[in-house]
Amino acid sequence: MKFVLATQNPKKREEMAAILSGLGVDIVTEEELGVRVEVEETGETFGQNAALKAKAVMEATGLPAIGDDSGLCVDAMNGAPGIYSARYGGEELDDAGRCALVLEMMHGQTDRSAHFETVICCAFPNGDWFAAKGDCHGSIAFAPMGTGGFGYDPIFFLTEQQKTFAQLSAEEKAAISHRGNALRAFRQKLETYLKNHPEASA
């Protein structure tokens, strides 16, 4: 059964294909199908935005589609940057600039708790859909640490590991990250769906 991933990122395709291996599904990207769907992320939650992406790509391709949305939520900032994580502070800022902005906003804050959240949604042409969520809790560091990862990884500190996401190996991060947790939950839900809907994978 073929699923199209609502992304232009080939690394996400590899990641999804790896986590779903053994289920008899084939993951393709929009680019591989010769389509490019621009989705306006008008949702108020990660789940709503993930569903918007999945539904739009499903309608454009006629295939089951998988969309996701992720972000950093900081308690002392009332959940910001949240769904605006990728463009927080304006399009002109890069990852380092966004990290610096969050650190500036957190200056003097004693409550530095935060979490990352990912929601992955799958939409089927028959109208069925489901979503899986993953999160990872930590705190905002006082300065960037580490050179790995991307986005807010250098300032997201994990108490148990005593490291930021950017100081973990890719394998260590995948084992505990919001995205890793969401992917594992998504695999379980898809496996259950395919067992209960054998016609879907025929």
One Martini backbone bead per residue (centre of mass of N, CA, C, O) as a GRO file, in nm:
protein
  202
    1MET     BB    1   0.097   0.035   0.022
    2LYS     BB    2   0.048   0.378  -0.051
    3PHE     BB    3   0.219   0.662   0.089
    4VAL     BB    4   0.201   1.012   0.144
    5LEU     BB    5   0.424   1.264   0.223
    6ALA     BB    6   0.390   1.587   0.376
    7THR     BB    7   0.679   1.660   0.205
    8GLN     BB    8   1.022   1.782   0.102
    9ASN     BB    9   1.169   1.577   0.300
   10PRO     BB   10   1.377   1.303   0.267
   11LYS     BB   11   1.434   1.236   0.570
   12LYS     BB   12   1.138   1.178   0.647
   13ARG     BB   13   1.104   0.938   0.463
   14GLU     BB   14   1.319   0.756   0.589
   15GLU     BB   15   1.201   0.757   0.872
   16MET     BB   16   0.920   0.640   0.802
   17ALA     BB   17   1.014   0.382   0.657
   18ALA     BB   18   1.161   0.262   0.903
   19ILE     BB   19   0.916   0.254   1.111
   20LEU     BB   20   0.726   0.088   0.878
   21SER     BB   21   0.867  -0.159   0.863
   22GLY     BB   22   0.673  -0.458   0.784
   23LEU     BB   23   0.375  -0.338   0.675
   24GLY     BB   24   0.358  -0.301   0.354
   25VAL     BB   25   0.468  -0.008   0.294
   26ASP     BB   26   0.483   0.285   0.077
   27ILE     BB   27   0.695   0.567   0.076
   28VAL     BB   28   0.613   0.891  -0.046
   29THR     BB   29   0.656   1.187  -0.205
   30GLU     BB   30   0.551   1.456  -0.364
   31GLU     BB   31   0.787   1.469  -0.566
   32GLU     BB   32   0.757   1.173  -0.673
   33LEU     BB   33   0.453   1.264  -0.786
   34GLY     BB   34   0.460   1.570  -0.893
   35VAL     BB   35   0.389   1.737  -0.626
   36ARG     BB   36   0.277   2.061  -0.468
   37VAL     BB   37   0.160   2.139  -0.145
   38GLU     BB   38   0.020   2.430  -0.021
   39VAL     BB   39  -0.017   2.482   0.329
   40GLU     BB   40  -0.224   2.649   0.540
   41GLU     BB   41  -0.152   2.708   0.883
   42THR     BB   42  -0.461   2.755   1.063
   43GLY     BB   43  -0.422   2.619   1.310
   44GLU     BB   44  -0.422   2.590   1.684
   45THR     BB   45  -0.279   2.311   1.644
   46PHE     BB   46  -0.091   2.047   1.571
   47GLY     BB   47  -0.324   1.862   1.485
   48GLN     BB   48  -0.459   2.052   1.280
   49ASN     BB   49  -0.211   2.087   1.093
   50ALA     BB   50  -0.165   1.790   1.027
   51ALA     BB   51  -0.449   1.748   0.900
   52LEU     BB   52  -0.428   1.957   0.674
   53LYS     BB   53  -0.193   1.823   0.528
   54ALA     BB   54  -0.308   1.540   0.483
   55LYS     BB   55  -0.569   1.619   0.332
   56ALA     BB   56  -0.447   1.782   0.096
   57VAL     BB   57  -0.268   1.549  -0.018
   58MET     BB   58  -0.488   1.342  -0.054
   59GLU     BB   59  -0.660   1.511  -0.256
   60ALA     BB   60  -0.419   1.550  -0.470
   61THR     BB   61  -0.354   1.213  -0.498
   62GLY     BB   62  -0.551   0.973  -0.377
   63LEU     BB   63  -0.385   0.917  -0.117
   64PRO     BB   64  -0.260   0.829   0.152
   65ALA     BB   65  -0.178   1.066   0.418
   66ILE     BB   66   0.107   1.228   0.585
   67GLY     BB   67   0.111   1.446   0.868
   68ASP     BB   68   0.301   1.709   1.044
   69ASP     BB   69   0.361   1.858   1.379
   70SER     BB   70   0.586   2.090   1.553
   71GLY     BB   71   0.708   2.196   1.893
   72LEU     BB   72   0.771   2.451   2.128
   73CYS     BB   73   0.684   2.461   2.486
   74VAL     BB   74   0.663   2.735   2.716
   75ASP     BB   75   0.541   2.803   3.015
   76ALA     BB   76   0.641   3.112   3.065
   77MET     BB   77   0.517   3.160   2.748
   78ASN     BB   78   0.232   3.030   2.711
   79GLY     BB   79   0.350   2.802   2.489
   80ALA     BB   80   0.566   2.928   2.359
   81PRO     BB   81   0.586   2.905   2.026
   82GLY     BB   82   0.468   2.650   1.917
   83ILE     BB   83   0.314   2.667   1.611
   84TYR     BB   84   0.555   2.903   1.562
   85SER     BB   85   0.847   2.783   1.575
   86ALA     BB   86   0.959   2.807   1.269
   87ARG     BB   87   0.867   3.150   1.282
   88TYR     BB   88   0.988   3.277   1.520
   89GLY     BB   89   1.037   3.628   1.487
   90GLY     BB   90   1.057   3.558   1.190
   91GLU     BB   91   1.191   3.479   0.878
   92GLU     BB   92   1.486   3.609   0.933
   93LEU     BB   93   1.530   3.388   1.126
   94ASP     BB   94   1.724   3.156   1.260
   95ASP     BB   95   1.791   2.917   1.477
   96ALA     BB   96   1.977   3.094   1.653
   97GLY     BB   97   1.779   3.334   1.673
   98ARG     BB   98   1.550   3.179   1.816
   99CYS     BB   99   1.709   3.094   2.062
  100ALA     BB  100   1.784   3.382   2.154
  101LEU     BB  101   1.492   3.477   2.194
  102VAL     BB  102   1.411   3.279   2.413
  103LEU     BB  103   1.633   3.358   2.615
  104GLU     BB  104   1.537   3.650   2.640
  105MET     BB  105   1.244   3.581   2.740
  106MET     BB  106   1.381   3.407   2.998
  107HIS     BB  107   1.482   3.631   3.154
  108GLY     BB  108   1.451   3.566   3.504
  109GLN     BB  109   1.337   3.285   3.498
  110THR     BB  110   1.252   3.008   3.706
  111ASP     BB  111   1.055   2.885   3.504
  112ARG     BB  112   1.188   2.635   3.253
  113SER     BB  113   0.968   2.476   3.149
  114ALA     BB  114   0.934   2.221   2.882
  115HIS     BB  115   0.805   2.113   2.551
  116PHE     BB  116   0.777   1.875   2.309
  117GLU     BB  117   0.568   1.840   2.004
  118THR     BB  118   0.396   1.572   1.821
  119VAL     BB  119   0.189   1.533   1.523
  120ILE     BB  120   0.040   1.253   1.351
  121CYS     BB  121  -0.136   1.229   1.036
  122CYS     BB  122  -0.396   1.023   0.880
  123ALA     BB  123  -0.538   1.021   0.545
  124PHE     BB  124  -0.820   0.890   0.377
  125PRO     BB  125  -1.022   0.863   0.098
  126ASN     BB  126  -1.272   0.740   0.286
  127GLY     BB  127  -1.234   0.942   0.563
  128ASP     BB  128  -1.029   0.833   0.724
  129TRP     BB  129  -0.865   0.885   1.052
  130PHE     BB  130  -0.553   0.955   1.233
  131ALA     BB  131  -0.365   1.010   1.547
  132ALA     BB  132  -0.035   1.093   1.682
  133LYS     BB  133   0.143   1.140   1.993
  134GLY     BB  134   0.435   1.334   2.107
  135ASP     BB  135   0.663   1.381   2.390
  136CYS     BB  136   0.904   1.612   2.564
  137HIS     BB  137   1.057   1.678   2.872
  138GLY     BB  138   1.193   1.993   3.007
  139SER     BB  139   1.426   2.267   2.959
  140ILE     BB  140   1.565   2.583   2.965
  141ALA     BB  141   1.847   2.690   2.901
  142PHE     BB  142   2.103   2.946   2.950
  143ALA     BB  143   2.252   2.808   2.702
  144PRO     BB  144   2.394   2.694   2.442
  145MET     BB  145   2.429   2.331   2.364
  146GLY     BB  146   2.573   2.209   2.111
  147THR     BB  147   2.575   2.075   1.746
  148GLY     BB  148   2.327   1.924   1.714
  149GLY     BB  149   2.074   1.914   1.526
  150PHE     BB  150   1.793   2.150   1.559
  151GLY     BB  151   1.675   2.439   1.627
  152TYR     BB  152   1.612   2.406   1.983
  153ASP     BB  153   1.820   2.191   2.087
  154PRO     BB  154   2.047   2.373   2.244
  155ILE     BB  155   1.800   2.466   2.474
  156PHE     BB  156   1.714   2.164   2.538
  157PHE     BB  157   1.684   2.028   2.860
  158LEU     BB  158   1.782   1.718   3.019
  159THR     BB  159   1.784   1.602   3.329
  160GLU     BB  160   1.865   1.300   3.311
  161GLN     BB  161   2.108   1.355   3.096
  162GLN     BB  162   2.249   1.637   3.113
  163LYS     BB  163   2.132   1.742   2.828
  164THR     BB  164   2.095   1.834   2.520
  165PHE     BB  165   1.982   1.756   2.220
  166ALA     BB  166   2.262   1.858   2.083
  167GLN     BB  167   2.429   1.628   2.271
  168LEU     BB  168   2.305   1.405   2.115
  169SER     BB  169   2.255   1.145   1.954
  170ALA     BB  170   2.046   1.029   1.721
  171GLU     BB  171   1.970   0.774   1.887
  172GLU     BB  172   1.912   0.908   2.159
  173LYS     BB  173   1.693   1.099   2.059
  174ALA     BB  174   1.493   0.890   1.928
  175ALA     BB  175   1.430   0.738   2.207
  176ILE     BB  176   1.295   1.033   2.349
  177SER     BB  177   1.153   1.189   2.152
  178HIS     BB  178   0.873   1.325   2.026
  179ARG     BB  179   0.904   1.196   1.744
  180GLY     BB  180   0.966   0.908   1.828
  181ASN     BB  181   0.702   0.868   1.990
  182ALA     BB  182   0.507   0.929   1.755
  183LEU     BB  183   0.605   0.710   1.558
  184ARG     BB  184   0.542   0.466   1.737
  185ALA     BB  185   0.239   0.528   1.769
  186PHE     BB  186   0.175   0.530   1.466
  187ARG     BB  187   0.246   0.240   1.400
  188GLN     BB  188   0.035   0.108   1.583
  189LYS     BB  189  -0.215   0.239   1.446
  190LEU     BB  190  -0.162   0.136   1.157
  191GLU     BB  191  -0.159  -0.163   1.218
  192THR     BB  192  -0.449  -0.173   1.323
  193TYR     BB  193  -0.589  -0.062   1.074
  194LEU     BB  194  -0.494  -0.282   0.869
  195LYS     BB  195  -0.626  -0.518   1.021
  196ASN     BB  196  -0.928  -0.385   1.013
  197HIS     BB  197  -0.844  -0.302   0.688
  198PRO     BB  198  -0.766  -0.507   0.441
  199GLU     BB  199  -0.860  -0.335   0.191
  200ALA     BB  200  -0.639  -0.109   0.214
  201SER     BB  201  -0.392  -0.333   0.134
  202ALA     BB  202  -0.491  -0.464  -0.150
   0.00000   0.00000   0.00000
